[in-house]
Amino acid sequence: MTPEELVREHTVYACVMGSRAFGLATGDSDTDRRGVFLAPTPLFWRFEKPPTHVDGPAAEQFSWELERFCELALRNNPNVLECLHSPLVEHADATGRELLALRGAFLSRHAHGTFVRYAAGQRRKLDADVRQYGAPRWKHAMHLLRLLASCRDLLRTGELRVGVGDDRERLLAVKRGKVSWAETESRMNRLQDEADRALDSSPLPAEPDRARVEDFLLRTRRASALRDPLPLTRTA
């Protein structure tokens, strides 16, 4: 079974991400699609394991195998958590709906560290652009502001909000280069400080509910073994 067939035939959850999910789409925005596929359990019994992720088969499409997706979500990976909370769900079968019902089990205060580390890496790239070219890549600056605000609000409320809501025009002004770098930096610093201060009083648990997620994964693997039997040997 090819990686492309795994995505086409075994996707349990699919959504639109990027600017369209964030509420920042403009006329030239791409449609970024993300998904989760469940590789049939018997494929794991071979020496050659199924892929942990697949790029494609459509343009701007990327999918994770369910176990890898859960691992990253338990680590509070920002891209994976945002995928799980996308407001633009295109497909969810019974397994996908159960995965969505587990959204709260993945969240923890570890989000502060993962979001902040990711933001710091993006900030270094922006600073390098300013030193080299005199200005940042404004689209990246906009998305960094969005990410920092999302982190702060997640720590404050315990809920991950993907859409930017009323901040749309302010953020698009940054993307268009209508806001100075000094002001943009100031906003980044303020959002970072607010996220840091929100950590100690956050309603999020210290750790994700790993046992609940693992129970879901085991049940799903067992059901797949019964539902999707495959030959154990390959023919020449």
C-alpha positions, 0 to 999 in steps of 0.5 A: 500500500503506497503512502498516497493510498493510505491517505486516500483510503484511511484518512480519519480526520481532515481539515483546512489550516493556514490563513483560511482557518485563522481568519486571515485569508486574502484573495491570493491565499492558498488552501492548506489541508491537514489530515490524520490517517490510520494505517491498518494495524497489520502493516506494523507487523512487517519490517517496513513500517507505514510512514509517520507522515505523508506529503500529498497527494494533493497540493498543499496537503500534509497528513500524519499517521494517527500514532505520530499525530497523538505523540506530537499533540501530547507534546503540545506541538503548536501545528498539531494542536491547531490542526486538532482545533481547526474550525474548518473540518472537511472530514471526520469518521467515527475514529476522527470524531473520537479524536476530536472529542479528546482535544482537551486530553492533549492540552497541558501547561507544556504548551507554554514551552512548545509555543514559546520555543517555536516563537523564539525560533521564528523571532530569530529568523525575523531579526536576521532578516531585519539585520540583512535586509532592513525589514522582516518578512511581514507575513511571518511577523503577522503569524508570529503575533497570531501565535503568541496571542494564541498561546497567551489566550490558551494559558489564560482560558484553557481553550485553544482558539484558532481564529483571530476574530477581531484582530484580523485587520490589525494583523493584516496591517502588519502583513502589508507592512503598514506597521513599523518593525519597532511597534511590531517588536513591542507587540511581540514582547508584550504578548510574550510577557503576557503569556509568561505571566499567564502560566502560573495561574493557568487552568491547564493541567500540568500534564496531558491525559496520556492514559486516556489518549493511549487507551484510544490508540490501543482500542483503535489499533485492535479494531483495525486489526479485526477490520482490515486484515492484510496478507502477512507475506508479500508476493513477488 
